[in-house]
């Protein structure tokens, strides 16, 4: 896929620059890793909450395939809300430029009572950044817990992951996913600290860093 306004997006959200390290886990492994996370000095910093995301792509799933192929400069488009309140949603564009990640977030100004209107508005915005026509193709729900570390490294747990493919006729192919995700996010200058002080404790549990896109798994599984 050809992404439009790529460099402008990065410039506008340069303050969000970070490295993201994800670990894809079997169901139940988060319970084992929890003690290691606390021993490292992470503390829960926010109440857990349910997250819902609609992902947008073209008819041949180009953004998903760009992820799998490891395209260095790529975008991912999603409309996200928390709990059951879709009327106050956020349009998010995840940006990957080599090993660095960025996130562009736009809170909806309008309040809609119909989810279709939310999706239409989000789609108009996302299509400013793609040469292909983007529509909602996947719906993902999960529960997230939040932790932070004195160093500034952030950590999240994602569990109870459920995914659905979507189409003009509605939802289909429901999947109660038997995997969980732990993710670390931090500034690039913290990479050596993460590798030497944090990651060794994770690797004791036979974990390894991997690409773990819930969106990709929902459409290409």
VENNOR-V980748 format. One record per residue. RES is the residue in one letter. SS is DSSP state (hx for helix, st for strand, lp for the rest). D_FIRST is the distance of its C-alpha to the first C-alpha in Angstrom with 1 decimal. Layout:
res: {RES RES}
ss: {SS SS}
d_first: {D_FIRST D_FIRST}
//
This chain:
res: {X X X X X X X X X X X X X X X X X X X X X X X X X X X X X X X X X X X X X X X X X X X X X X X X X X X X X X X X X X X X X X X X X X X X X X X X X X X X X X X X X X X X X X X X X X X X X X X X X X X X X X X X X X X X X X X X X X X X X X X X X X X X X X X X X X X X X X X X X X X X X X X X X X X X X X X X X X X X X X X X X X X X X X X X X X X X X X X X X X X X X X X X X X X X X X X X X X X X X X X X X X X X X X X X X X X X X X X X X X X X X}
ss: {lp lp st lp lp hx hx hx hx hx hx hx lp hx hx hx lp st st st st st st st st st lp lp hx hx hx hx hx hx hx hx hx hx hx lp lp lp st st st st st st st st st st st st st st st lp lp lp lp hx hx hx hx hx hx hx hx lp lp lp st st st st st st st st st st lp lp lp lp lp lp lp st st st st st st st st lp lp st st st st st st st st lp lp lp lp lp lp lp hx hx hx hx hx hx hx hx hx hx hx hx hx hx hx st lp lp lp lp st st st st st st st st st st st st st st lp lp lp lp lp st st st st st st st st st st st st st st lp lp st st st st st st st lp lp st st st st st st st st lp hx hx hx hx hx hx hx hx hx hx hx hx hx hx hx hx lp lp lp lp lp st lp lp lp lp hx hx hx hx hx hx hx lp}
d_first: {0.0 3.8 6.2 9.6 13.0 12.0 15.4 17.3 16.3 17.6 20.7 21.5 21.5 22.7 25.7 23.7 22.8 23.7 23.4 22.9 24.7 24.4 26.8 26.4 29.9 31.9 33.5 36.5 35.6 35.1 38.8 39.6 37.4 38.8 42.0 40.2 38.1 41.3 43.2 40.7 41.5 38.7 39.9 38.6 37.8 36.6 37.5 35.2 33.2 31.0 27.3 25.2 21.5 19.3 15.6 13.0 10.0 9.0 11.4 9.9 9.3 5.8 6.9 10.1 9.2 7.7 11.1 13.1 11.9 12.8 9.9 12.1 10.3 8.4 9.4 11.2 12.8 16.4 19.6 22.6 26.3 29.4 32.2 32.6 32.0 28.7 30.2 29.6 25.9 23.4 19.8 18.1 14.9 14.9 13.7 13.7 14.7 16.3 19.1 19.4 18.3 18.7 18.9 18.9 21.2 22.5 25.5 26.0 28.8 29.6 31.3 30.5 32.6 30.2 27.1 25.4 25.9 24.4 21.2 21.1 21.6 19.0 16.4 17.4 16.9 13.5 12.2 13.4 10.5 7.4 7.1 7.1 10.5 11.0 14.3 16.4 15.9 18.1 21.2 22.6 26.1 28.0 30.9 30.4 33.2 33.1 34.9 35.4 37.2 39.6 37.3 34.5 32.4 31.1 30.9 29.9 30.8 28.7 30.7 31.4 27.7 27.0 23.8 23.2 20.6 20.6 20.6 22.2 25.5 25.4 25.2 25.5 25.5 27.2 27.2 29.7 28.0 30.4 28.8 29.0 27.2 28.8 26.8 28.0 26.6 28.2 28.2 27.3 30.9 32.0 30.2 33.4 35.4 33.0 33.0 36.8 38.1 35.8 33.9 37.1 38.3 35.2 35.3 38.9 37.5 35.5 32.2 29.3 26.2 23.1 19.6 20.6 17.9 19.8 16.8 15.5 19.0 19.4 16.8 16.8 20.5}
//
